[in-house]
Amino acid sequence: MKGIKRITYSVVAPIYNEIENIPELYRRVCETMSSMGDPWELILVDDGCTDGSTQAILDLADKDERVIPLIFARNFGHQIAVTAGWDHARGDAVIIIDADLQDPPEVIPELAARWKDGYEVVYAVRSEREGESWFKKFSASVFYRLITRITEVKIPLDTGDFRLLDRKVVDVLKTMRERHRFPRGMAAWVGFKQVGVEYKRAERFAGHTKYPFKKMLKLAMNAITSYSYFPLQISSYIGFLSAGLSIIAIPVVILLRMTGNQEFSGQATTLISVLFLGGVQLISLGILGEYIGRLYDEAKGRPLYIIRQINKK
């Protein structure tokens, strides 16, 4: 259409209380994208900020027409903010990047080069992780390898949301409206031609992490329940194991009683068996509840996010 400027790259950065990082993020994205020589935009998704980040985003948008602010009505979470970003991106390629600058904007040209080679999903692989605790590194390593083992979708190891997505991939992702979202899993699930680019993950530029252990655990649960039936299968495995042990134990106990062995007299073994089976049943119900709760959330059909303010250029 006439009058609509063609955008080559849309850089999407979810923002939640990153007032100290926004100026540096803007400066480094501007330097990197301007050096590439193609039209670009920077979509800053305000995920319910309370530290002044909202005004900083709006000030940048007033100063630079390439900055597109999406202001949420409240905090909806990082994964939803990523979704809103690609929903509103206009570029032929969409780049997802964190606002804390642990994912250096200077890596973007490498992602773009692989895109120009014909790849439709170019994900950044963390070869090194600076400034992270041993627990964070260990838990991340276990998480990625666990997901790879128990899901049918092969999510690349040691990757985050930092990646470049071709327009055709984004158009497919926009049709996937499940509420419990795992964008890096979604990007793997859609297929297309994919490749990784290694980079050194930097320390957070300023501020503190917005992903404590509780949020990491929730993300892991979303990933597992979205792409695997393994937790449900565990219940079946434990059930078969318990039944098998019971079948073996019955003749053993009868034989011991007949020979006068008093080790299995009284109610102790009965109580232990009841407690064990009760525990198995409660665990199974909890797993079922997780899946049923997700079905309930989907059935309500509420919007994924609510935008309070958006400035379209």
C-alpha positions in Angstrom: 0.0 0.0 0.0 1.2 3.5 -0.7 2.4 5.5 2.2 3.4 2.5 4.3 7.1 2.3 4.9 8.7 -1.2 4.3 10.4 -2.4 7.5 13.1 -5.1 7.1 13.8 -5.7 10.8 11.6 -5.5 13.9 13.5 -5.7 17.2 11.2 -6.7 20.0 12.3 -6.1 23.7 9.9 -7.0 26.6 10.4 -4.5 29.4 9.6 -5.0 33.1 11.1 -2.4 35.4 14.3 -1.9 33.4 14.6 1.9 33.8 18.4 1.7 34.2 18.8 -0.4 31.0 16.5 1.3 28.6 18.8 4.1 27.5 21.7 1.8 26.9 19.5 -0.8 25.1 18.2 2.0 22.8 21.8 3.3 22.1 23.2 -0.1 21.3 20.3 -1.2 19.2 20.4 2.1 17.2 24.2 1.7 16.6 23.8 -1.9 15.5 20.8 -1.6 13.3 21.9 1.6 11.7 25.2 -0.1 10.7 23.2 -2.7 8.8 21.7 -0.1 6.5 18.1 -1.5 6.3 14.9 0.0 7.7 14.1 -1.1 11.2 11.9 -0.5 14.2 12.3 -1.1 17.9 9.2 -2.4 19.7 9.3 -1.9 23.4 6.7 -3.8 25.3 5.9 -2.4 28.7 4.8 -5.3 30.8 3.2 -3.4 33.5 6.3 -1.4 34.7 6.1 0.5 38.0 9.6 2.1 38.1 9.3 4.8 35.6 10.1 2.7 32.6 6.8 3.5 31.0 7.6 7.2 30.7 11.1 6.5 29.5 9.7 4.3 26.7 7.2 7.0 25.7 9.9 9.7 25.7 12.0 7.6 23.3 9.0 7.1 21.1 8.4 10.9 21.0 12.1 11.4 20.1 12.5 8.6 17.5 9.7 7.4 15.2 11.4 4.0 14.9 10.5 3.3 18.5 7.1 1.7 18.9 5.7 1.5 22.5 3.2 -1.1 23.5 2.0 -0.3 27.0 0.2 -3.2 28.8 -2.7 -2.5 31.2 -1.0 -4.6 33.8 1.8 -7.2 34.1 1.0 -10.2 31.9 4.4 -11.9 32.0 7.5 -12.1 29.8 6.2 -14.8 27.4 3.0 -12.8 26.7 5.1 -9.6 26.1 7.1 -11.5 23.5 3.8 -12.6 21.9 2.5 -9.0 21.8 5.8 -7.9 20.2 5.6 -10.3 17.3 1.9 -9.6 16.9 2.6 -6.0 16.2 5.9 -6.3 14.4 5.9 -5.2 10.7 9.3 -6.3 9.7 10.3 -9.1 7.2 12.4 -10.5 10.1 11.5 -10.2 13.8 14.3 -10.3 16.4 13.5 -11.1 20.1 16.0 -9.7 22.6 16.0 -9.2 26.4 16.2 -5.7 27.8 18.9 -6.5 30.4 21.5 -6.6 27.6 22.7 -10.1 28.5 21.8 -10.8 24.9 24.1 -8.3 23.1 22.5 -6.4 20.2 25.9 -6.6 18.5 25.1 -10.3 17.7 22.1 -9.3 15.5 24.1 -8.9 12.3 25.3 -12.5 12.7 21.6 -13.6 13.0 20.7 -11.5 10.0 23.5 -13.0 7.9 22.2 -16.5 8.5 18.7 -15.3 7.6 20.0 -13.9 4.3 21.5 -17.3 3.7 18.0 -18.7 3.6 17.3 -19.8 7.2 13.9 -18.9 8.6 14.6 -19.4 12.3 18.1 -18.3 13.6 18.4 -19.0 17.3 21.3 -17.7 19.5 23.2 -20.5 21.4 24.8 -19.6 24.7 28.4 -20.8 24.5 29.3 -18.9 27.7 27.2 -17.4 30.4 28.8 -14.6 32.4 27.6 -13.4 35.8 25.3 -16.3 36.5 25.4 -18.5 39.6 26.4 -22.2 39.4 22.9 -23.1 40.4 21.4 -21.0 37.5 23.8 -22.6 35.0 23.2 -26.1 36.4 19.4 -25.8 36.5 19.3 -24.4 33.0 21.5 -27.3 31.7 19.3 -29.9 33.4 16.1 -28.2 32.1 17.1 -28.1 28.4 18.3 -31.7 28.5 15.2 -32.9 30.3 12.9 -31.1 27.8 14.9 -32.7 24.9 14.4 -36.2 26.4 10.7 -36.1 27.3 9.2 -34.1 24.5 8.7 -34.8 20.8 9.8 -31.3 19.9 13.6 -31.0 19.8 14.3 -27.6 21.4 17.9 -26.6 20.8 20.1 -26.9 23.9 21.3 -23.7 25.7 19.0 -21.3 23.9 16.7 -18.6 25.1 14.3 -16.3 23.4 17.1 -14.4 21.6 16.5 -15.3 18.0 15.5 -14.0 14.6 12.2 -15.2 13.0 11.3 -14.9 9.3 8.0 -13.2 8.5 6.4 -16.5 7.4 7.3 -18.0 10.8 5.9 -15.1 12.7 2.6 -15.3 10.7 2.3 -19.0 11.8 3.1 -18.2 15.4 0.5 -15.5 15.5 -2.2 -18.1 14.9 -1.1 -20.1 18.0 -3.1 -18.5 20.9 -2.6 -20.9 23.8 -2.4 -19.1 27.1 0.5 -21.1 28.7 3.2 -20.1 26.3 6.7 -21.2 25.7 8.0 -19.1 22.7 11.2 -21.0 22.1 9.3 -24.3 22.1 6.7 -22.8 19.7 9.5 -21.7 17.4 10.9 -25.2 17.4 7.5 -26.8 16.9 6.6 -24.9 13.7 9.6 -26.3 11.9 11.0 -24.4 8.9 14.7 -24.1 8.2 16.6 -23.5 11.4 20.1 -22.9 12.4 22.0 -21.7 15.6 24.6 -19.0 16.1 26.9 -19.2 19.1 27.5 -16.1 21.3 28.8 -15.2 24.6 26.0 -14.2 27.0 27.0 -11.1 29.0 26.3 -10.0 32.5 23.2 -8.0 33.2 24.0 -4.4 32.4 22.1 -3.0 35.5 19.4 -3.9 37.9 18.5 -7.3 39.1 17.0 -10.4 37.5 13.2 -10.5 36.9 13.3 -14.3 36.7 13.6 -15.8 40.2 13.5 -19.5 40.8 9.7 -19.5 41.1 9.2 -18.0 37.6 11.8 -20.4 36.2 9.9 -23.3 37.7 6.6 -22.0 36.2 8.3 -21.7 32.8 9.6 -25.2 33.0 6.1 -26.5 33.9 4.6 -24.6 30.9 7.3 -26.2 28.6 6.7 -29.7 29.9 2.9 -29.7 29.9 2.7 -27.9 26.6 4.9 -30.4 24.7 4.8 -33.7 26.6 2.4 -36.2 28.1 5.3 -37.7 30.1 4.0 -36.4 33.6 0.7 -38.3 32.9 2.6 -41.3 31.8 4.6 -41.3 35.1 1.3 -41.9 37.0 0.6 -45.0 34.8 4.2 -46.3 35.4 3.9 -45.9 39.1 0.5 -47.5 39.1 1.8 -50.6 37.2 4.8 -50.7 39.5 2.7 -50.6 42.6 0.3 -53.3 41.3 3.3 -55.5 40.3 4.8 -55.2 43.8 1.5 -56.0 45.4 1.1 -59.1 43.3 4.6 -60.3 44.3 4.1 -59.4 47.9 0.8 -61.2 48.5 2.2 -64.8 48.1 5.4 -63.8 50.0 3.4 -62.6 53.0 1.1 -65.6 52.9 4.2 -67.9 52.9 5.9 -66.1 55.7 2.7 -66.2 57.8 2.3 -70.0 57.2 5.9 -70.6 58.3 5.3 -68.7 61.6 7.4 -65.6 60.7 6.1 -62.7 62.8 7.9 -59.9 60.9 4.8 -59.1 58.9 2.2 -59.3 61.6 0.0 -56.5 62.7 -1.2 -53.4 60.8 2.2 -51.8 60.1 2.5 -53.2 56.5 -1.2 -52.3 55.8 -0.7 -48.7 56.9 2.5 -48.4 54.9 0.8 -49.8 51.8 -2.2 -47.4 52.2 0.0 -44.4 52.7 2.1 -45.3 49.7 -0.9 -45.8 47.4 -2.6 -42.7 48.8 0.5 -40.7 48.0 0.6 -42.1 44.4 -3.1 -41.2 43.9 -2.6 -37.6 45.2 0.4 -37.1 42.9 -1.6 -38.4 40.0 -4.5 -36.1 40.8 -2.1 -33.2 41.0 -0.7 -33.9 37.6 -4.2 -34.3 36.1 -5.1 -31.0 37.8 -2.3 -29.2 36.0 -3.6 -30.3 32.6 -7.2 -29.8 33.5 -6.4 -26.3 34.7 -4.8 -25.5 31.4 -7.9 -26.7 29.6 -10.0 -24.4 31.8 -7.9 -21.4 31.0 -8.1 -22.1 27.3 -11.9 -22.6 27.5 -12.4 -19.1 29.0 -11.2 -17.6 25.8 -9.9 -14.4 27.4 -7.4 -12.2 25.5 -3.8 -13.0 26.0 -3.0 -9.3 26.9 -4.6 -5.9 27.1 -2.9 -2.9 25.6 -3.5 0.4 27.4 -1.6 2.6 25.0 0.1 2.1 21.6 1.6 4.8 19.4 1.5 3.7 15.7 3.7 5.6 13.4 
